Structure formats: C-alpha cells, structure tokens
Amino acid sequence: MLRQVLLALAVAGVAAECPNACSGHGDCANYDMCKCYRNWQGADCSQRTCPFGLAHVDTPKGDLDSSADSLSGPTTVVIEHSTVYPLGTQEQFPNMSTTAGVVLEDTAHYYMECSNKGICDRKTGECDCFEGYEGSSCQRASCPNDCSGHGTCEHIKTLAAMDFGNIYDLWDAEMTMGCLCDAGFSGPDCSAKDCKYGIDPLYIDDEATARVEAVDYRIFMGDVRGDETTKGTYALKFYDVFGEDYETEPLKIGDNCNDVRNALEGLPNTVIPKDSVRCFERADGRVYDHFSLTFRGNPGYLKQLFVDTYLDGDRSTVYAQDLSATGAYDPTVQIFNRGLTGEFTDYFATQCRHAYINVKTATYTAVSELNSGYKMEPLGSSNMGFKLLKQCLGDSDGVVEDNVEVYDWDYGSLPVASGTSMMSSYPHAVKLVQVDPFDDYAGGMYYLTWWEPNNQEFILANFPANNTRNEDNTFAVYTTDGVVERVIADIAFEKDFNADGSDTDDLSAGNYGIGEINNPTTTNRQDARVTAWFNAYSNTLYTSYDTACETANSYIEPCLDKGDMLFVIDSRYVTNNEFNPGAGSIVTTGQADVHTEESGNLYTIQKIYKQDPTETTFFVEDRFRIVLDKNLPFPGNTLASVTDLKASMDNETSIGVVNLFKFSPATTGNYDFVSQCSNRGTCDEGLCECFKGYTNDNCDTQSSLAV
C-alpha cells in the first residue's frame, strides 16, 4: 500500500498545469496547452476575440511564421487553427476558396476582425473603430457629423432604391452609409442650408429666354376617348427645386383653371409664388380634365408633377358616373411635358447672331436615311444665312481634323450614293427659340440637324410641333459645344436579312442587309443602330440591346450610364438597302412629322438595367430597359419586322425603330442660369447676400437703388 501511495505522489509531482488554469475560458489539453472556448484566445485564454465583418480594405498579414524571408505565396497557408484565422490565412492577401478547396479569383473583402477598420480591445472584446467607422465590428462607414440633425443616415442600398428604384447590391450595400438630407439642406453632412434659387437677370437681358417647367395632365375614364363621364376628386403633388413634395387640397373633376391655380398657389410656405402659374384648359371636346401648367415662379429642374387619384386608401376617388361601367374604378392619368422642362444649365447658350430661320417642308424628295420632310430655311439672303449657320455649327464629332470648307465645320451627314446622303452618327444639335420679344419664358426646344449637300438644305431629324410649325413663325438658333452621338452596335451578324428579304449573305451591289452593313468588305459601311420602343406618356424605353456601361458588350458605342442625357428621335428611317436608298427601300412608319406634341426635349437616364425575360419577350424585345426622368409625350411603339431590322435575339423577336442619341455636354459654352441667389449673390446660412445692384430674397432683380 505504501509503495502505491509513493508512486502516485511521484506521478503527481511531474504533472504540470496550463497557464492560469486557462482563465476558466478553456480546457487544459495535451502538452499543457489551453484549448480556448469560442471567442477567447491567448496562451491562457484570457483575451477576448472581437466581432468579425467584411474587410473594408484587405491588407497583407506580414511575416506570420517568423521565417525572416519574403512573404509566403498566396497559396501557402500559415497559422492554422487560430481563433482569429480559424481556416488559416496567408502572409500575402487572403486567398479565398470554396469548401471544396477551389481557389476563387477576383475576390476581396475577406472576413476580418473589426473589419480591418478598428483595433480589438482584448479585455472587453469590443472593437475600437477608426474615425469614420462604426458598428460592433466597425462594419459600417458612419455618416459625417450624424448628418447635423438635418437628415438621416442611410445605407447606400437604401439611397439607391429611393432614387427611381435603382438597385445597389455589391459587397458594401449595407456597409457604406450616406446622409439623406432634409429638403433645403445639402453637403455630405447636411450642414449647409440652401438659399432660394432664381434666374440670373443678366441671362435674359437680351434675346435669351429661360426654360421653366411646363407640364400637362389628363384624367379620364373608359378608353382613350374618355367616353365615360368622369366624377370624383384628386390632388396634385408638386415637387420643388429641392425635391420636397407638397400636395394640394382636393380638386374636383370639372374644376377650371382658376381652381387648379388657386390650389397650387395655396400650398404652404409660398412654395409656388402667387400669380406665377400659367394654366390653359384643353377640353378637346372629350369628357375629361386636361390642363397645361407652366411654373414660371419655380425656375430650375423640377421632378415631374404627380396626380394622386387615391385620396381614400386603396379605392380610387376618381370614378365613372355609371358605376357599372367596365373599369369604373380604374382612372387613366396621363402626365407629360408638352413643351419646356426646367433646367439649371443652358448647354446651348451661344446664339448664332443674325441667323434666324423658318421650319419649312424640305424639297429633298429622295428616300434618304432619314426622310423627315422638314428643313431649316434661313431668313433673308439664303446664301448669307447658310454661311452664318455653318460657321456657328462648327465641329459636330469632337474631331477637328475631318472638318471641311472655310467654315471649319462638319456636315453631320454621309454620302451613300450618287445624289443621296444620310445623317451620320454625329449630327449637329441646335436649340430653336421662337422669337417673342414679350416673353422671357419661350425657352426653346432641342433638335438634330444635318446638311444635305446635293439640295443645299439643313434637314431636321425632329422638329417643332404642329402648333408652332408654320411659315409665319421665326426661330432664333442657338448652338452648343457638346457632342451628339448615335448609339450603335458595332457588330457584324452571321445571319442577315437582305434588301430582297432573303436570309443569305449576299454582298452584291445594292443588296446590303442591316446585318451586313458592318462587314469590313463593304464600302461606306454604317454600323447597326440600337433602337427602342415605348408607349406614349410613359418614361420606360425598351432597347434592342443591353446598353448599360456596367453590363453591355464592348461593341455598344457609346454605352449609357445613369445621368446621361438622350435625344429620343422617332422619325422615318430606311431599314434596308442603306447604301442605295431609293425605290423599293423599306422605311419605318414613324410619325414624327405629324406630332402635335413636342419632340424637342432632352431626357436624363435615371435607371438602366436588364430584366429577366417575360412571356412576351420572344415576340417583342423588352428585357433591356432605360427609365427616363420625364414621360415621353408621343408614342414610339412602332415595331420593325425581322425582314426590316435584325433583332437582338436569335428568334423572331421584334424591336422598336426609335433612334437614341447620347448628348455629352462640353465644359465650354454653357451658362448656369438658375442657381442659388441667381448668380448675383452669396448664400450665407440660407439667406442671400446680394451683390451691389441686385435685390430680392434670391437676388434676381436689378435695381439702381441696391448699391
């Protein structure tokens, strides 16, 4: 018995304990080493592990294995079974892999303690975040100054969704934060209080006129004729220059312009100045409300007016008098810009001095690439007028080396055969302002033009609406340093539809199909256009190709992004036999020449994306979509058959015929004519301090007494 006791004591004497008994946060394992519980680490398990998050920035780890040589390669794993690196890590940038061990390429933002933007406090297990970051694992970029009490801190994903439903779903969708400022406040931390906007009084001191928001709205029941007698109430939601929305008191169907004007000018905070709304009622002999409104007291860009017909929950407060009628609770609302849209910057601020034109029927009768049928005709001496226009228009494509004649200008057109020409991918852009010495808000509209050298005419691709297009009206011409470029698909198809309708590769003279016109063996080649279709009074374009810069193929030129400006031109285009347009050519049935609504607006892309195929995609291409900032006032739903235009899918999908032109403003020749304090004062905490000679709360008035 004594021997057994002595032997046990001897064995106990040689056994050791783990450091600090693993601090009660681990088990003492083999070789007297602590095996720490979850979220504890250190030799004695006394140190806490901090929360992990996606690293804002990946960093190399340095010489982890103390080898004192160059960092081990990206596939060499060191420090296995660590609490901080449970799956191991590399001395260079983390090498991510799947559970099957397949190495992933083009990866980043490895899960790191404190998201690589903080230092772990091992005593408390909390991250001490670097300045500008917050959260339990420093996973969020904090908003500066907590948005100064004048805004809310939102995820970038939320900010995108609030902007025309854009989708942001990258790695930092819920990590990068930004301030959503209250109306009237701006800056990264919403600390700057904005001042009132106004029109620079020096901008309209001669023939220049300002563009302000002019919008139409219709409300009716039944079909497009408004057959059903419409009853009920609705409200108008107006957005000011800061984006703040104001809703009027309810209006009744059948109210007149005085009622509409009083409701708008009665909005709180005098957001719409008294006697500034111009209203015109357009009955057109139909049973519905139709008003044209111009907001002359609210300069600058305005979000599109909204008509609210649901003032009582989910049930429409606009209805048909006969409640048994089909669709009695489904009113139709159409909102569109008949003419002007408000803006801050005039990109067409240079007037072509002494050059005035009428819009007349073109004498060019050959079937051209764009047979619009209207032209710009100079007043007075045509010879002198053409010289002035050529000199003012100048270069159109941004390449001065290909300019011609003593006027140093581009035609904006290309010859295609003897005696014929067509608009090039770089036409000229002009602003035509109807001459009215008594109206500072004529504003003008934007049009594309090109020189037809055989008949010596400036052909218009789009043109003023019927109500202003007559020989008694005179327009002043304004030009731009910006560049207009047609959106095209620089690609050759293997399968073509030829001028004769055959489905073969036939490169014989005069038989070039739309798919073959990009074949490098042909001469005077013309790239295939990207076309679109849309419904009237909508703001969604359906394009024949994916044009988004983020996802489009490299052959789309130019690709398009959110914020780009577009000309949307619906006119008549030759769709086959483009190098020998003439008898037998197939022309789209675009009806721009009979538009009663204006086609001379510039639109801004608010969203561009690709939708999953729908049940109608096989028949009509509707996957590639562009959302504009304003509704289009005319229909563009003419579709091309497959014998006319090559579809974007290898099936019988039809596409639109409307052409898209990207407008890229220049840094010169522009005028910011609407700004805070009207360019004639400085903004100090929301109040304008006007320069000498200017007065009013937005400095938009010249006064000899203000000195």
C-alpha positions in Angstrom: 0.0 0.0 0.0 2.8 2.4 0.9 4.5 1.8 -2.4 1.3 2.6 -4.3 0.9 5.9 -2.5 4.6 6.9 -3.1 4.2 6.1 -6.8 1.1 8.2 -7.1 2.8 11.1 -5.4 5.7 10.8 -7.8 3.5 10.9 -10.9 1.6 13.9 -9.5 4.9 15.7 -8.9 5.9 15.5 -12.6 2.5 16.7 -13.9 2.1 20.5 -14.7 -0.9 22.8 -15.1 -1.9 25.0 -18.1 -1.2 28.7 -17.7 -3.6 30.4 -15.3 -5.8 27.3 -15.5 -6.9 28.6 -18.9 -8.5 31.5 -17.0 -11.7 29.5 -16.8 -12.3 30.0 -20.6 -10.8 26.9 -22.0 -9.7 23.3 -21.3 -6.2 22.2 -20.5 -5.2 19.9 -23.3 -2.2 17.9 -24.4 1.2 19.3 -23.9 -0.1 21.6 -21.2 -1.7 23.9 -23.8 -5.0 25.6 -23.4 -7.8 24.9 -25.8 -9.8 28.0 -25.6 -13.6 28.3 -25.8 -15.2 30.1 -28.6 -14.4 33.9 -28.7 -11.5 33.5 -26.3 -7.8 33.4 -27.2 -4.3 33.8 -25.9 -1.9 31.3 -24.2 -4.1 31.3 -21.1 -7.4 32.1 -22.9 -7.7 35.4 -21.1 -8.1 37.5 -24.2 -11.4 38.1 -26.0 -11.9 37.8 -29.7 -13.7 40.8 -31.3 -16.6 40.5 -33.8 -15.8 39.9 -37.5 -17.1 41.7 -40.6 -16.2 42.1 -44.3 -13.0 43.9 -44.5 -13.3 47.4 -46.0 -9.7 47.0 -47.2 -7.7 43.8 -47.5 -4.2 44.0 -46.2 -1.2 41.6 -46.2 -0.5 40.0 -42.8 3.3 40.2 -42.8 5.8 37.6 -41.7 3.4 35.4 -39.6 5.7 32.4 -39.4 8.8 34.4 -38.5 10.7 32.9 -41.4 12.6 36.2 -41.9 12.4 36.0 -45.7 9.9 37.1 -48.3 6.3 36.7 -47.7 5.0 33.2 -48.5 3.0 32.9 -51.7 -0.8 33.4 -51.8 -1.5 29.7 -51.6 0.7 29.0 -48.6 -1.4 28.7 -45.5 0.1 29.6 -42.2 -1.2 29.8 -38.6 -3.8 27.1 -38.8 -6.5 26.6 -36.1 -6.1 30.2 -34.8 -9.2 31.8 -33.3 -8.7 34.9 -35.5 -7.9 32.8 -38.5 -9.9 29.6 -37.9 -9.5 28.5 -41.5 -5.9 29.6 -41.7 -4.6 32.6 -43.6 -1.7 33.6 -45.9 1.0 36.1 -45.4 0.1 37.9 -48.6 -3.5 38.9 -49.4 -6.2 36.3 -48.3 -6.7 33.6 -50.8 -10.4 32.8 -50.8 -11.6 29.3 -51.7 -14.7 27.2 -51.7 -15.4 24.5 -49.2 -14.2 22.1 -51.8 -10.8 23.9 -51.9 -11.3 25.6 -55.3 -9.4 28.8 -55.3 -11.6 31.8 -56.2 -10.4 34.6 -58.5 -11.2 38.3 -58.4 -12.2 38.2 -54.7 -11.7 40.6 -51.9 -13.1 41.8 -48.6 -12.2 38.8 -46.5 -13.9 38.4 -43.1 -11.6 40.2 -40.7 -11.7 41.1 -37.0 -13.1 44.6 -36.7 -13.5 44.6 -40.5 -9.9 45.9 -40.7 -11.1 49.3 -39.6 -10.5 49.1 -35.9 -8.4 47.7 -33.1 -9.7 44.9 -30.8 -9.7 45.6 -27.1 -8.8 42.1 -25.8 -10.1 42.8 -22.3 -13.6 43.7 -23.3 -13.9 42.0 -26.7 -15.1 45.3 -28.3 -13.7 47.0 -31.4 -12.2 50.4 -31.1 -13.2 51.7 -34.5 -11.1 54.2 -36.5 -12.7 57.5 -37.2 -15.4 57.4 -39.8 -16.4 53.8 -39.0 -18.9 52.3 -36.5 -20.8 49.2 -35.6 -19.9 46.2 -33.4 -17.3 45.0 -35.9 -16.7 48.5 -37.4 -18.6 47.2 -40.4 -20.3 50.5 -41.3 -18.9 53.7 -42.7 -20.5 56.2 -40.4 -22.3 59.3 -41.6 -20.3 62.5 -41.0 -21.4 64.6 -38.1 -24.5 62.4 -37.7 -26.0 64.4 -40.6 -26.0 67.5 -38.5 -29.6 66.9 -37.3 -30.9 67.8 -40.8 -31.0 64.3 -42.4 -31.0 60.6 -41.8 -28.1 58.2 -42.2 -29.0 55.5 -44.7 -27.4 52.5 -46.4 -26.2 53.1 -50.0 -28.6 50.3 -50.9 -31.5 52.3 -49.5 -30.4 55.5 -51.1 -30.3 53.8 -54.5 -33.7 52.3 -54.0 -35.2 55.7 -53.2 -33.7 57.0 -56.5 -36.1 55.7 -59.1 -35.8 52.2 -57.7 -32.2 51.7 -58.6 -30.5 48.5 -57.3 -27.2 48.5 -55.4 -26.3 45.1 -54.2 -22.5 45.0 -54.1 -20.5 43.9 -51.1 -20.9 47.2 -49.2 -24.6 47.6 -49.9 -25.3 47.7 -46.2 -21.9 48.9 -45.1 -21.4 52.2 -46.9 -23.6 54.9 -45.4 -24.6 58.4 -46.6 -26.8 61.2 -45.5 -30.2 61.7 -46.9 -30.6 65.4 -46.3 -33.9 67.1 -45.5 -35.2 69.4 -48.2 -33.3 72.7 -48.2 -30.1 71.2 -46.7 -27.1 69.9 -48.6 -23.5 68.8 -48.3 -22.0 65.4 -47.2 -23.2 66.1 -43.6 -26.3 68.1 -44.4 -24.8 71.1 -42.6 -25.3 73.6 -45.5 -28.6 75.4 -45.6 -29.6 76.2 -49.1 -30.8 79.5 -50.4 -33.6 80.4 -52.8 -33.0 79.7 -56.5 -33.5 82.3 -59.2 -32.8 83.1 -62.8 -29.7 85.2 -63.5 -31.1 88.6 -64.6 -28.2 89.0 -67.0 -29.2 85.8 -68.8 -32.4 87.2 -70.1 -31.4 90.8 -70.7 -31.3 90.3 -74.5 -32.9 87.6 -76.7 -32.2 84.7 -74.4 -35.2 83.1 -72.8 -35.4 80.8 -69.8 -36.7 77.3 -69.7 -39.1 76.5 -66.9 -41.3 73.5 -66.1 -44.3 73.2 -68.3 -46.4 70.0 -67.8 -49.8 68.6 -69.0 -52.0 66.2 -67.2 -55.2 64.4 -68.3 -57.6 62.4 -66.2 -60.4 60.3 -67.8 -62.4 57.1 -67.5 -63.1 54.4 -70.2 -60.9 54.3 -73.3 -58.6 56.9 -74.8 -61.6 58.9 -76.0 -62.8 59.4 -72.4 -66.3 58.1 -73.2 -67.4 57.6 -69.6 -68.5 60.7 -67.6 -65.8 61.1 -65.0 -66.5 62.2 -61.5 -64.7 62.5 -58.2 -61.7 64.2 -56.6 -57.9 64.2 -56.9 -54.9 66.1 -55.7 -51.7 67.4 -57.4 -48.3 66.6 -55.8 -45.8 69.3 -56.6 -42.0 68.8 -56.1 -40.0 72.0 -55.5 -36.4 72.6 -56.7 -35.1 70.9 -53.5 -37.2 67.7 -54.1 -39.6 68.4 -51.3 -43.2 67.3 -52.1 -46.3 69.3 -51.4 -49.9 68.1 -52.1 -52.8 70.4 -52.8 -56.2 70.3 -51.3 -58.6 68.0 -53.2 -59.7 69.2 -56.6 -62.9 68.1 -58.3 -63.3 66.7 -61.8 -64.7 69.5 -63.7 -62.8 72.3 -61.9 -61.4 75.0 -64.1 -58.0 76.7 -64.3 -58.8 79.2 -61.5 -59.4 76.3 -59.2 -56.2 74.5 -60.2 -54.1 77.6 -60.0 -55.5 78.6 -56.6 -54.9 75.1 -55.2 -51.2 75.2 -56.4 -50.5 78.7 -55.2 -52.2 77.9 -51.9 -49.5 75.4 -51.0 -47.8 76.1 -47.7 -44.6 78.2 -47.3 -45.4 80.0 -50.6 -43.6 77.2 -52.4 -45.3 78.4 -55.6 -45.4 82.3 -55.7 -48.7 84.0 -56.2 -49.7 84.7 -59.8 -46.8 82.6 -61.2 -48.7 79.6 -62.5 -49.9 79.8 -66.1 -52.8 77.5 -66.8 -54.6 76.6 -70.0 -57.5 74.2 -70.1 -57.6 71.8 -73.1 -61.1 70.2 -73.3 -60.6 68.9 -76.9 -64.3 68.0 -76.9 -63.8 65.0 -74.6 -65.2 64.1 -71.3 -62.1 64.5 -69.1 -59.9 67.1 -67.3 -56.9 68.2 -69.3 -54.7 71.2 -68.1 -51.4 72.7 -69.3 -49.5 74.3 -66.5 -46.3 76.4 -66.6 -44.5 77.2 -63.3 -42.8 80.5 -64.1 -42.1 81.2 -60.4 -40.2 78.0 -59.8 -37.0 78.0 -62.0 -34.6 75.1 -62.2 -35.1 71.4 -62.6 -38.3 70.0 -61.1 -39.3 66.4 -60.6 -42.3 65.5 -62.6 -45.7 66.5 -61.3 -47.8 63.7 -59.8 -51.6 63.3 -59.9 -53.0 61.5 -56.9 -56.3 59.8 -57.6 -56.3 57.7 -54.5 -57.1 60.0 -51.7 -59.1 57.4 -49.7 -56.9 54.4 -49.3 -56.9 51.7 -52.0 -60.1 52.9 -53.6 -59.8 55.5 -56.4 -61.6 58.8 -55.7 -62.0 59.3 -59.4 -64.7 57.2 -60.9 -67.2 56.8 -63.8 -70.6 58.2 -63.2 -72.0 54.9 -64.3 -70.5 52.7 -61.6 -71.5 49.5 -63.6 -69.2 50.5 -66.4 -66.2 48.4 -67.1 -63.1 49.8 -65.4 -65.2 52.2 -63.3 -62.6 52.3 -60.6 -59.5 52.5 -62.9 -59.0 56.1 -64.0 -56.4 56.8 -66.6 -53.9 59.5 -65.8 -51.5 60.9 -68.4 -48.7 63.3 -67.4 -46.2 64.7 -69.9 -44.2 67.8 -70.9 -45.9 69.4 -73.9 -43.1 71.8 -74.2 -40.5 73.0 -71.8 -38.8 71.3 -68.9 -37.0 73.2 -66.2 -33.2 73.1 -66.0 -30.2 74.7 -64.2 -27.7 74.8 -67.0 -28.1 76.0 -70.6 -25.8 73.9 -72.7 -27.0 75.8 -75.8 -26.1 79.3 -74.6 -24.4 80.6 -77.8 -26.7 82.4 -80.1 -25.9 82.3 -83.8 -26.0 86.1 -84.3 -28.2 87.4 -87.1 -29.2 83.9 -88.0 -33.0 83.3 -88.0 -34.8 80.5 -89.6 -38.3 79.2 -90.5 -39.1 75.5 -90.5 -40.5 74.5 -93.9 -41.2 71.4 -95.9 -38.0 70.1 -97.4 -37.7 69.9 -101.2 -35.4 66.9 -100.8 -37.7 64.2 -102.1 -35.4 61.2 -102.5 -35.8 58.4 -99.9 -33.0 59.2 -97.6 -31.7 57.5 -94.5 -33.9 59.9 -92.6 -36.7 61.3 -94.6 -38.2 63.7 -92.2 -39.6 66.1 -94.7 -38.7 69.4 -92.9 -35.7 71.7 -93.0 -34.3 74.9 -91.5 -34.5 77.8 -94.0 -32.6 81.0 -93.2 -34.5 84.3 -93.4 -33.3 86.9 -95.7 -30.4 86.0 -98.0 -30.3 82.2 -98.0 -26.6 82.3 -99.1 -25.6 84.5 -96.2 -27.9 82.6 -93.8 -26.3 79.3 -94.7 -22.8 80.8 -94.2 -23.8 82.0 -90.7 -25.3 78.6 -89.7 -22.3 76.7 -91.0 -19.9 78.9 -89.1 -21.9 78.7 -85.9 -22.5 74.9 -86.0 -18.8 74.2 -86.5 -17.5 70.8 -85.5 -20.0 68.0 -84.6 -18.0 65.0 -83.7 -15.2 66.4 -81.5 -12.6 65.7 -84.2 -11.4 68.9 -85.9 -9.1 67.1 -88.3 -12.0 66.0 -90.5 -13.7 69.4 -90.7 -14.3 70.9 -94.2 -14.6 74.2 -96.0 -13.5 77.6 -94.8 -16.2 77.4 -92.1 -14.2 74.7 -90.3 -17.3 72.5 -89.8 -18.8 69.1 -90.2 -21.8 68.2 -92.5 -23.3 65.9 -89.9 -24.1 63.6 -92.9 -22.5 60.9 -95.1 -22.8 60.3 -98.8 -24.3 56.9 -99.6 -24.8 57.0 -103.4 -24.9 59.5 -106.2 -27.2 62.3 -105.3 -28.2 60.9 -101.9 -26.9 61.3 -98.3 -27.9 60.3 -94.9 -27.5 61.6 -91.3 -24.2 60.4 -89.8 -23.8 59.2 -86.2 -22.7 62.7 -85.3 -25.4 65.2 -86.3 -25.5 68.8 -85.2 -27.7 69.8 -82.2 -29.4 73.2 -82.0 -31.8 74.9 -79.8 -34.6 76.7 -81.7 -36.2 79.6 -79.8 -39.4 81.1 -81.1 -38.9 84.8 -81.4 -41.2 86.6 -79.0 -40.0 89.9 -77.7 -42.6 90.0 -74.9 -41.9 86.5 -73.4 -38.9 85.7 -71.3 -40.0 82.1 -70.9 -40.2 81.0 -74.6 -37.3 78.7 -73.7 -36.8 76.9 -76.9 -36.5 73.2 -77.8 -33.7 71.0 -78.9 -33.4 69.5 -82.4 -30.9 67.5 -84.5 -30.0 68.6 -88.0 -27.6 67.6 -90.8 -26.5 69.2 -94.1 -27.8 67.6 -97.3 -25.2 68.9 -99.8 -27.0 68.0 -103.1 -30.0 70.1 -102.5 -28.2 72.5 -100.1 -30.6 72.0 -97.2 -30.4 71.6 -93.4 -32.6 68.6 -92.8 -34.2 68.3 -89.4 -34.4 64.9 -87.7 -37.0 66.1 -85.3 -38.8 69.4 -85.4 -41.3 71.8 -83.7 -44.8 70.5 -83.1 -47.6 71.3 -85.5 -48.9 74.2 -83.4 -45.6 76.2 -83.8 -44.5 74.8 -87.2 -45.8 77.3 -89.8 -44.2 79.7 -92.1 -45.1 82.8 -90.1 -43.1 81.7 -87.1 -39.5 82.8 -86.7 -36.9 80.9 -84.7 -33.5 82.1 -83.3 -30.8 79.5 -83.5 -28.6 78.6 -80.5 -25.6 76.2 -80.7 -23.6 74.0 -78.4 -20.0 72.8 -77.9 -21.4 69.5 -76.8 -21.3 66.3 -78.9 -24.3 64.2 -80.0 -23.6 60.6 -80.9 -26.0 57.9 -82.1 -26.0 54.7 -80.0 -24.9 51.9 -82.3 -23.9 48.2 -82.2 -20.6 47.9 -83.9 -21.0 44.2 -84.8 -21.4 42.1 -87.9 -24.1 39.4 -87.9 -23.6 35.9 -89.3 -27.2 35.7 -90.4 -28.7 38.6 -92.3 -31.9 39.8 -93.8 -31.2 41.5 -97.2 -33.0 44.1 -99.2 -34.8 41.5 -101.1 -36.0 39.7 -97.9 -33.7 36.7 -98.4 -31.9 35.2 -95.5 -28.5 34.8 -97.1 -25.1 36.6 -97.1 -25.4 38.5 -100.4 -22.9 41.3 -100.7 -23.9 42.2 -104.3 -24.1 45.9 -105.1 -27.3 47.5 -103.7 -28.3 44.5 -101.6 -26.8 45.2 -98.2 -29.0 43.9 -95.3 -28.9 45.5 -91.9 -26.7 42.8 -90.6 -24.2 43.1 -93.5 -23.7 46.9 -93.4 -20.9 46.4 -90.9 -19.0 43.9 -93.0 -15.5 45.3 -93.5 -15.5 44.2 -97.1 -18.2 46.7 -98.0 -17.6 50.4 -98.6 -19.2 53.3 -96.8 -20.2 51.0 -94.0 -22.8 52.1 -91.5 -23.0 50.4 -88.0 -26.2 48.8 -86.9 -28.3 51.1 -84.7 -29.5 50.5 -81.2 -33.2 51.2 -81.4 -36.0 51.4 -78.9 -39.8 51.4 -78.5 -42.0 52.9 -75.8 -45.6 53.8 -75.1 -46.9 57.4 -75.1 -46.9 59.1 -71.7 -44.5 56.6 -70.2 -40.9 57.0 -69.2 -39.6 53.5 -70.0 -37.6 52.7 -73.2 -37.2 49.1 -74.3 -33.9 48.9 -76.4 -32.8 46.3 -78.9 -29.5 45.7 -77.0 -28.2 46.0 -73.5 -26.6 49.5 -73.5 -25.6 49.8 -69.8 -21.9 50.5 -69.4 -21.8 48.1 -66.5 -23.1 45.1 -68.4 -23.1 45.9 -72.1 -20.9 44.2 -74.6 -17.9 46.1 -75.9 -19.5 46.6 -79.3 -22.1 49.1 -77.9 -20.9 52.6 -78.7 -21.4 54.7 -76.7 -22.6 52.7 -73.7 -25.0 54.5 -71.4 -25.0 55.3 -67.7 -27.3 56.8 -65.2 -27.2 60.6 -65.6 -26.5 60.5 -69.3 -28.7 62.8 -71.5 -30.6 61.4 -74.5 -32.3 62.7 -77.6 -35.2 60.3 -78.3 -35.9 60.6 -82.1 -38.9 59.0 -83.6 -38.9 59.6 -87.3 -38.7 57.7 -90.6 -35.7 55.5 -91.2 -34.5 53.4 -94.1 -34.1 49.9 -92.7 -32.6 48.1 -95.7 -30.5 48.8 -98.7 -29.0 51.7 -96.9 -26.2 52.4 -99.4 -28.5 52.8 -102.3 -31.7 54.3 -100.8 -34.3 54.8 -103.5 -37.2 53.0 -105.0 -38.0 49.8 -103.1 -36.4 50.9 -99.8 -38.2 49.9 -96.7 -38.9 52.8 -94.4 -40.2 52.7 -90.8 -43.6 54.2 -90.2 -42.5 56.6 -87.5 -44.9 59.6 -87.5 -42.8 62.3 -86.0 -43.8 64.6 -88.9 -47.4 64.7 -87.7 -46.7 65.1 -84.0 -49.0 67.5 -82.2 -46.8 67.2 -79.1 -43.2 68.4 -78.8 -40.3 66.0 -79.6 -37.5 68.5 -78.7 -36.7 67.7 -75.1 -33.6 66.2 -73.7 -34.1 63.4 -71.2 -31.9 62.2 -68.4 -31.4 58.5 -67.6 -32.5 57.7 -64.1 -32.2 53.9 -64.3 -30.8 51.5 -66.8 -31.0 47.7 -66.3 -31.7 44.3 -67.7 -34.9 42.5 -66.8 -35.5 38.7 -66.9 -37.3 37.6 -70.0 -41.1 37.9 -69.8 -43.8 35.9 -71.5 -43.8 38.4 -74.4 -40.0 38.7 -74.9 -39.9 36.2 -77.7 -42.3 38.3 -79.7 -41.2 41.9 -78.6 -37.8 42.6 -77.1 -38.5 44.0 -73.6 -35.5 42.9 -71.5 -33.3 45.9 -71.9 -34.8 49.0 -70.2 -34.0 52.6 -69.7 -36.0 54.7 -67.2 -36.1 58.4 -68.1 -36.7 61.4 -65.8 -39.8 62.6 -67.6 -42.7 60.9 -69.5 -42.5 61.0 -73.3 -45.4 63.0 -74.9 -45.7 60.9 -78.1 -45.9 57.2 -79.0 -42.9 55.3 -80.1 -44.4 51.8 -80.3 -43.8 51.2 -84.0 -42.1 47.8 -84.3 -39.8 46.5 -87.0 -40.4 43.2 -88.6 -37.4 40.8 -88.8 -37.1 41.5 -92.5 -36.5 45.1 -91.8 -34.2 45.2 -88.7 -32.1 42.5 -87.2 -33.5 41.6 -83.8 -31.3 41.3 -80.7 -32.2 37.6 -80.1 -31.8 34.7 -82.4 -35.6 34.3 -82.9 -38.4 36.3 -84.3 -38.4 39.0 -81.6 -39.4 42.4 -82.9 -37.7 45.6 -81.8 -38.5 49.3 -82.0 -37.4 51.8 -84.6 -36.8 54.9 -82.4 -33.2 56.0 -82.5 -31.2 57.1 -79.4 -28.6 59.8 -79.4 -26.4 60.5 -76.4 -25.6 64.2 -75.7 -22.3 64.8 -74.0 -22.1 68.4 -72.8 -18.8 70.3 -73.2 -17.1 72.2 -70.5 -17.3 75.4 -72.6 -20.2 77.4 -73.9 -22.5 76.7 -71.0 -24.4 79.0 -68.8 -25.6 78.1 -65.2 -28.6 80.5 -65.5 -30.5 79.1 -62.5 -28.7 78.9 -59.2 -28.9 79.8 -55.6 -29.0 83.6 -55.2 -29.4 83.8 -59.1 -25.6 84.0 -59.6 -25.8 87.6 -58.2 -25.1 87.0 -54.5 -23.6 84.6 -52.0 -25.5 82.2 -49.8 -25.0 82.5 -46.0 -26.9 80.1 -43.8 -29.9 80.1 -46.1 -30.0 83.8 -46.8 -28.8 85.6 -49.9 -26.3 88.4 -49.6 -26.8 90.2 -52.9 -24.1 91.9 -54.9 -24.4 95.7 -55.4 -27.1 96.5 -57.9 -29.2 93.4 -57.2 -32.0 92.8 -54.7 -34.9 90.4 -53.7 -34.6 87.4 -51.5 -32.9 85.5 -54.3 -31.1 88.4 -55.9 -32.9 88.0 -59.2 -33.8 91.7 -59.6 -31.6 94.5 -60.8 -32.1 97.8 -59.0 -30.3 101.1 -59.2 -31.2 101.6 -55.6 -29.5 98.4 -54.4 -26.0 100.0 -54.1 
